[in-house]
Amino acid sequence: MPAPSPLSREALDSLLSNANLRATKQRRAVYTALAATDQHPTADDLHHAVQTSLPGISLATVYNTLEAFTDAGLVHKLPSNNPNGSARYDADCHHHLHVRCAETGRVADIPEDLSRQLLDMLPDARLAELEDRLGFTIDQVQIELLGRFHPSA
């Protein structure tokens, strides 16, 4: 899946404003770097990416910014499957599935058509039964397939 087209400054400021977040230069830089990639970077990856445009930005600022974006629903945080691993982030918030390499932690999107097919295979009756039995409302289904990328991928 190719990286999405970059937002204009006005569109980004509007996105942040609608999420009740101030449009600071740090937030703009972090969101722009995240939205420009389909690689599901870590906070460290994003810190390195934004240092060229904001040399003084701290890693703590990047982490805090990503948490604010996550809380506001602007990005998805993909926790690591390794207790010592770093979370990865995704600016693509529509429902889709991921694959994760058990060896490297690399995350990739499953193509949208395959994501939809797999999600559509979940029987509504089973989801409703889960809700009834657990006293829980399912808002979203997130599925991650764990495996290994082939050397050519």
MODELLER restraints for C-alpha pairs under 7 A, 6 or more apart:
rsr = mdl.restraints
at = mdl.atoms
rsr.add(forms.Gaussian(group=physical.xy_distance, feature=features.Distance(at['CA:1:A'], at['CA:111:A']), mean=6.61, stdev=0.5))
rsr.add(forms.Gaussian(group=physical.xy_distance, feature=features.Distance(at['CA:2:A'], at['CA:38:A']), mean=6.60, stdev=0.5))
rsr.add(forms.Gaussian(group=physical.xy_distance, feature=features.Distance(at['CA:3:A'], at['CA:36:A']), mean=5.66, stdev=0.5))
rsr.add(forms.Gaussian(group=physical.xy_distance, feature=features.Distance(at['CA:3:A'], at['CA:37:A']), mean=4.98, stdev=0.5))
rsr.add(forms.Gaussian(group=physical.xy_distance, feature=features.Distance(at['CA:3:A'], at['CA:38:A']), mean=5.04, stdev=0.5))
rsr.add(forms.Gaussian(group=physical.xy_distance, feature=features.Distance(at['CA:4:A'], at['CA:35:A']), mean=6.57, stdev=0.5))
rsr.add(forms.Gaussian(group=physical.xy_distance, feature=features.Distance(at['CA:4:A'], at['CA:36:A']), mean=6.20, stdev=0.5))
rsr.add(forms.Gaussian(group=physical.xy_distance, feature=features.Distance(at['CA:6:A'], at['CA:32:A']), mean=6.94, stdev=0.5))
rsr.add(forms.Gaussian(group=physical.xy_distance, feature=features.Distance(at['CA:6:A'], at['CA:35:A']), mean=6.84, stdev=0.5))
rsr.add(forms.Gaussian(group=physical.xy_distance, feature=features.Distance(at['CA:6:A'], at['CA:36:A']), mean=6.20, stdev=0.5))
rsr.add(forms.Gaussian(group=physical.xy_distance, feature=features.Distance(at['CA:13:A'], at['CA:23:A']), mean=5.49, stdev=0.5))
rsr.add(forms.Gaussian(group=physical.xy_distance, feature=features.Distance(at['CA:16:A'], at['CA:22:A']), mean=6.41, stdev=0.5))
rsr.add(forms.Gaussian(group=physical.xy_distance, feature=features.Distance(at['CA:16:A'], at['CA:23:A']), mean=5.95, stdev=0.5))
rsr.add(forms.Gaussian(group=physical.xy_distance, feature=features.Distance(at['CA:17:A'], at['CA:23:A']), mean=6.93, stdev=0.5))
rsr.add(forms.Gaussian(group=physical.xy_distance, feature=features.Distance(at['CA:19:A'], at['CA:72:A']), mean=5.74, stdev=0.5))
rsr.add(forms.Gaussian(group=physical.xy_distance, feature=features.Distance(at['CA:27:A'], at['CA:65:A']), mean=6.24, stdev=0.5))
rsr.add(forms.Gaussian(group=physical.xy_distance, feature=features.Distance(at['CA:29:A'], at['CA:50:A']), mean=6.13, stdev=0.5))
rsr.add(forms.Gaussian(group=physical.xy_distance, feature=features.Distance(at['CA:30:A'], at['CA:46:A']), mean=6.70, stdev=0.5))
rsr.add(forms.Gaussian(group=physical.xy_distance, feature=features.Distance(at['CA:30:A'], at['CA:50:A']), mean=6.48, stdev=0.5))
rsr.add(forms.Gaussian(group=physical.xy_distance, feature=features.Distance(at['CA:30:A'], at['CA:62:A']), mean=6.86, stdev=0.5))
rsr.add(forms.Gaussian(group=physical.xy_distance, feature=features.Distance(at['CA:33:A'], at['CA:46:A']), mean=6.69, stdev=0.5))
rsr.add(forms.Gaussian(group=physical.xy_distance, feature=features.Distance(at['CA:33:A'], at['CA:49:A']), mean=6.69, stdev=0.5))
rsr.add(forms.Gaussian(group=physical.xy_distance, feature=features.Distance(at['CA:33:A'], at['CA:50:A']), mean=6.77, stdev=0.5))
rsr.add(forms.Gaussian(group=physical.xy_distance, feature=features.Distance(at['CA:34:A'], at['CA:46:A']), mean=6.95, stdev=0.5))
rsr.add(forms.Gaussian(group=physical.xy_distance, feature=features.Distance(at['CA:34:A'], at['CA:90:A']), mean=6.99, stdev=0.5))
rsr.add(forms.Gaussian(group=physical.xy_distance, feature=features.Distance(at['CA:34:A'], at['CA:91:A']), mean=6.15, stdev=0.5))
rsr.add(forms.Gaussian(group=physical.xy_distance, feature=features.Distance(at['CA:35:A'], at['CA:91:A']), mean=5.31, stdev=0.5))
rsr.add(forms.Gaussian(group=physical.xy_distance, feature=features.Distance(at['CA:39:A'], at['CA:107:A']), mean=6.89, stdev=0.5))
rsr.add(forms.Gaussian(group=physical.xy_distance, feature=features.Distance(at['CA:39:A'], at['CA:108:A']), mean=6.59, stdev=0.5))
rsr.add(forms.Gaussian(group=physical.xy_distance, feature=features.Distance(at['CA:40:A'], at['CA:88:A']), mean=5.42, stdev=0.5))
rsr.add(forms.Gaussian(group=physical.xy_distance, feature=features.Distance(at['CA:40:A'], at['CA:89:A']), mean=5.10, stdev=0.5))
rsr.add(forms.Gaussian(group=physical.xy_distance, feature=features.Distance(at['CA:40:A'], at['CA:90:A']), mean=5.27, stdev=0.5))
rsr.add(forms.Gaussian(group=physical.xy_distance, feature=features.Distance(at['CA:40:A'], at['CA:107:A']), mean=6.12, stdev=0.5))
rsr.add(forms.Gaussian(group=physical.xy_distance, feature=features.Distance(at['CA:41:A'], at['CA:88:A']), mean=5.23, stdev=0.5))
rsr.add(forms.Gaussian(group=physical.xy_distance, feature=features.Distance(at['CA:41:A'], at['CA:89:A']), mean=5.75, stdev=0.5))
rsr.add(forms.Gaussian(group=physical.xy_distance, feature=features.Distance(at['CA:42:A'], at['CA:86:A']), mean=6.23, stdev=0.5))
rsr.add(forms.Gaussian(group=physical.xy_distance, feature=features.Distance(at['CA:42:A'], at['CA:87:A']), mean=5.89, stdev=0.5))
rsr.add(forms.Gaussian(group=physical.xy_distance, feature=features.Distance(at['CA:42:A'], at['CA:88:A']), mean=4.45, stdev=0.5))
rsr.add(forms.Gaussian(group=physical.xy_distance, feature=features.Distance(at['CA:42:A'], at['CA:89:A']), mean=6.28, stdev=0.5))
rsr.add(forms.Gaussian(group=physical.xy_distance, feature=features.Distance(at['CA:43:A'], at['CA:62:A']), mean=6.38, stdev=0.5))
rsr.add(forms.Gaussian(group=physical.xy_distance, feature=features.Distance(at['CA:43:A'], at['CA:63:A']), mean=6.04, stdev=0.5))
rsr.add(forms.Gaussian(group=physical.xy_distance, feature=features.Distance(at['CA:47:A'], at['CA:59:A']), mean=5.90, stdev=0.5))
rsr.add(forms.Gaussian(group=physical.xy_distance, feature=features.Distance(at['CA:47:A'], at['CA:62:A']), mean=6.19, stdev=0.5))
rsr.add(forms.Gaussian(group=physical.xy_distance, feature=features.Distance(at['CA:51:A'], at['CA:57:A']), mean=6.45, stdev=0.5))
rsr.add(forms.Gaussian(group=physical.xy_distance, feature=features.Distance(at['CA:69:A'], at['CA:75:A']), mean=5.70, stdev=0.5))
rsr.add(forms.Gaussian(group=physical.xy_distance, feature=features.Distance(at['CA:70:A'], at['CA:76:A']), mean=5.89, stdev=0.5))
rsr.add(forms.Gaussian(group=physical.xy_distance, feature=features.Distance(at['CA:70:A'], at['CA:77:A']), mean=6.41, stdev=0.5))
rsr.add(forms.Gaussian(group=physical.xy_distance, feature=features.Distance(at['CA:74:A'], at['CA:91:A']), mean=6.64, stdev=0.5))
rsr.add(forms.Gaussian(group=physical.xy_distance, feature=features.Distance(at['CA:74:A'], at['CA:93:A']), mean=6.96, stdev=0.5))
rsr.add(forms.Gaussian(group=physical.xy_distance, feature=features.Distance(at['CA:75:A'], at['CA:89:A']), mean=6.67, stdev=0.5))
rsr.add(forms.Gaussian(group=physical.xy_distance, feature=features.Distance(at['CA:75:A'], at['CA:90:A']), mean=5.54, stdev=0.5))
rsr.add(forms.Gaussian(group=physical.xy_distance, feature=features.Distance(at['CA:75:A'], at['CA:91:A']), mean=4.50, stdev=0.5))
rsr.add(forms.Gaussian(group=physical.xy_distance, feature=features.Distance(at['CA:75:A'], at['CA:92:A']), mean=6.74, stdev=0.5))
rsr.add(forms.Gaussian(group=physical.xy_distance, feature=features.Distance(at['CA:75:A'], at['CA:93:A']), mean=6.00, stdev=0.5))
rsr.add(forms.Gaussian(group=physical.xy_distance, feature=features.Distance(at['CA:76:A'], at['CA:89:A']), mean=5.69, stdev=0.5))
rsr.add(forms.Gaussian(group=physical.xy_distance, feature=features.Distance(at['CA:76:A'], at['CA:90:A']), mean=5.11, stdev=0.5))
rsr.add(forms.Gaussian(group=physical.xy_distance, feature=features.Distance(at['CA:76:A'], at['CA:91:A']), mean=6.43, stdev=0.5))
rsr.add(forms.Gaussian(group=physical.xy_distance, feature=features.Distance(at['CA:76:A'], at['CA:93:A']), mean=6.19, stdev=0.5))
rsr.add(forms.Gaussian(group=physical.xy_distance, feature=features.Distance(at['CA:77:A'], at['CA:87:A']), mean=6.55, stdev=0.5))
rsr.add(forms.Gaussian(group=physical.xy_distance, feature=features.Distance(at['CA:77:A'], at['CA:88:A']), mean=5.96, stdev=0.5))
rsr.add(forms.Gaussian(group=physical.xy_distance, feature=features.Distance(at['CA:77:A'], at['CA:89:A']), mean=4.73, stdev=0.5))
rsr.add(forms.Gaussian(group=physical.xy_distance, feature=features.Distance(at['CA:77:A'], at['CA:90:A']), mean=6.58, stdev=0.5))
rsr.add(forms.Gaussian(group=physical.xy_distance, feature=features.Distance(at['CA:78:A'], at['CA:87:A']), mean=5.51, stdev=0.5))
rsr.add(forms.Gaussian(group=physical.xy_distance, feature=features.Distance(at['CA:78:A'], at['CA:88:A']), mean=5.01, stdev=0.5))
rsr.add(forms.Gaussian(group=physical.xy_distance, feature=features.Distance(at['CA:78:A'], at['CA:89:A']), mean=5.81, stdev=0.5))
rsr.add(forms.Gaussian(group=physical.xy_distance, feature=features.Distance(at['CA:79:A'], at['CA:87:A']), mean=4.38, stdev=0.5))
rsr.add(forms.Gaussian(group=physical.xy_distance, feature=features.Distance(at['CA:79:A'], at['CA:88:A']), mean=6.42, stdev=0.5))
rsr.add(forms.Gaussian(group=physical.xy_distance, feature=features.Distance(at['CA:80:A'], at['CA:86:A']), mean=5.63, stdev=0.5))
rsr.add(forms.Gaussian(group=physical.xy_distance, feature=features.Distance(at['CA:80:A'], at['CA:87:A']), mean=4.92, stdev=0.5))
rsr.add(forms.Gaussian(group=physical.xy_distance, feature=features.Distance(at['CA:96:A'], at['CA:112:A']), mean=6.44, stdev=0.5))
rsr.add(forms.Gaussian(group=physical.xy_distance, feature=features.Distance(at['CA:96:A'], at['CA:115:A']), mean=5.50, stdev=0.5))
rsr.add(forms.Gaussian(group=physical.xy_distance, feature=features.Distance(at['CA:97:A'], at['CA:109:A']), mean=6.07, stdev=0.5))
rsr.add(forms.Gaussian(group=physical.xy_distance, feature=features.Distance(at['CA:97:A'], at['CA:110:A']), mean=5.41, stdev=0.5))
rsr.add(forms.Gaussian(group=physical.xy_distance, feature=features.Distance(at['CA:97:A'], at['CA:115:A']), mean=5.48, stdev=0.5))
rsr.add(forms.Gaussian(group=physical.xy_distance, feature=features.Distance(at['CA:97:A'], at['CA:142:A']), mean=6.56, stdev=0.5))
rsr.add(forms.Gaussian(group=physical.xy_distance, feature=features.Distance(at['CA:97:A'], at['CA:143:A']), mean=5.53, stdev=0.5))
rsr.add(forms.Gaussian(group=physical.xy_distance, feature=features.Distance(at['CA:97:A'], at['CA:144:A']), mean=6.01, stdev=0.5))
rsr.add(forms.Gaussian(group=physical.xy_distance, feature=features.Distance(at['CA:98:A'], at['CA:107:A']), mean=6.55, stdev=0.5))
rsr.add(forms.Gaussian(group=physical.xy_distance, feature=features.Distance(at['CA:98:A'], at['CA:108:A']), mean=5.57, stdev=0.5))
rsr.add(forms.Gaussian(group=physical.xy_distance, feature=features.Distance(at['CA:98:A'], at['CA:109:A']), mean=4.57, stdev=0.5))
rsr.add(forms.Gaussian(group=physical.xy_distance, feature=features.Distance(at['CA:98:A'], at['CA:110:A']), mean=5.26, stdev=0.5))
rsr.add(forms.Gaussian(group=physical.xy_distance, feature=features.Distance(at['CA:98:A'], at['CA:143:A']), mean=6.76, stdev=0.5))
rsr.add(forms.Gaussian(group=physical.xy_distance, feature=features.Distance(at['CA:98:A'], at['CA:144:A']), mean=4.85, stdev=0.5))
rsr.add(forms.Gaussian(group=physical.xy_distance, feature=features.Distance(at['CA:98:A'], at['CA:145:A']), mean=6.30, stdev=0.5))
rsr.add(forms.Gaussian(group=physical.xy_distance, feature=features.Distance(at['CA:99:A'], at['CA:107:A']), mean=5.67, stdev=0.5))
rsr.add(forms.Gaussian(group=physical.xy_distance, feature=features.Distance(at['CA:99:A'], at['CA:108:A']), mean=5.42, stdev=0.5))
rsr.add(forms.Gaussian(group=physical.xy_distance, feature=features.Distance(at['CA:99:A'], at['CA:109:A']), mean=6.42, stdev=0.5))
rsr.add(forms.Gaussian(group=physical.xy_distance, feature=features.Distance(at['CA:99:A'], at['CA:110:A']), mean=6.57, stdev=0.5))
rsr.add(forms.Gaussian(group=physical.xy_distance, feature=features.Distance(at['CA:99:A'], at['CA:144:A']), mean=5.45, stdev=0.5))
rsr.add(forms.Gaussian(group=physical.xy_distance, feature=features.Distance(at['CA:99:A'], at['CA:145:A']), mean=4.56, stdev=0.5))
rsr.add(forms.Gaussian(group=physical.xy_distance, feature=features.Distance(at['CA:99:A'], at['CA:146:A']), mean=5.78, stdev=0.5))
rsr.add(forms.Gaussian(group=physical.xy_distance, feature=features.Distance(at['CA:100:A'], at['CA:106:A']), mean=5.59, stdev=0.5))
rsr.add(forms.Gaussian(group=physical.xy_distance, feature=features.Distance(at['CA:100:A'], at['CA:107:A']), mean=4.42, stdev=0.5))
rsr.add(forms.Gaussian(group=physical.xy_distance, feature=features.Distance(at['CA:100:A'], at['CA:108:A']), mean=6.55, stdev=0.5))
rsr.add(forms.Gaussian(group=physical.xy_distance, feature=features.Distance(at['CA:100:A'], at['CA:144:A']), mean=6.89, stdev=0.5))
rsr.add(forms.Gaussian(group=physical.xy_distance, feature=features.Distance(at['CA:100:A'], at['CA:145:A']), mean=6.19, stdev=0.5))
rsr.add(forms.Gaussian(group=physical.xy_distance, feature=features.Distance(at['CA:100:A'], at['CA:146:A']), mean=4.95, stdev=0.5))
rsr.add(forms.Gaussian(group=physical.xy_distance, feature=features.Distance(at['CA:100:A'], at['CA:147:A']), mean=6.30, stdev=0.5))
rsr.add(forms.Gaussian(group=physical.xy_distance, feature=features.Distance(at['CA:101:A'], at['CA:107:A']), mean=6.54, stdev=0.5))
rsr.add(forms.Gaussian(group=physical.xy_distance, feature=features.Distance(at['CA:101:A'], at['CA:146:A']), mean=6.01, stdev=0.5))
rsr.add(forms.Gaussian(group=physical.xy_distance, feature=features.Distance(at['CA:101:A'], at['CA:147:A']), mean=5.13, stdev=0.5))
rsr.add(forms.Gaussian(group=physical.xy_distance, feature=features.Distance(at['CA:101:A'], at['CA:148:A']), mean=4.55, stdev=0.5))
rsr.add(forms.Gaussian(group=physical.xy_distance, feature=features.Distance(at['CA:101:A'], at['CA:149:A']), mean=6.04, stdev=0.5))
rsr.add(forms.Gaussian(group=physical.xy_distance, feature=features.Distance(at['CA:102:A'], at['CA:146:A']), mean=6.08, stdev=0.5))
rsr.add(forms.Gaussian(group=physical.xy_distance, feature=features.Distance(at['CA:102:A'], at['CA:147:A']), mean=5.45, stdev=0.5))
rsr.add(forms.Gaussian(group=physical.xy_distance, feature=features.Distance(at['CA:102:A'], at['CA:148:A']), mean=5.89, stdev=0.5))
rsr.add(forms.Gaussian(group=physical.xy_distance, feature=features.Distance(at['CA:103:A'], at['CA:148:A']), mean=6.66, stdev=0.5))
rsr.add(forms.Gaussian(group=physical.xy_distance, feature=features.Distance(at['CA:131:A'], at['CA:137:A']), mean=5.51, stdev=0.5))
rsr.add(forms.Gaussian(group=physical.xy_distance, feature=features.Distance(at['CA:131:A'], at['CA:138:A']), mean=6.73, stdev=0.5))
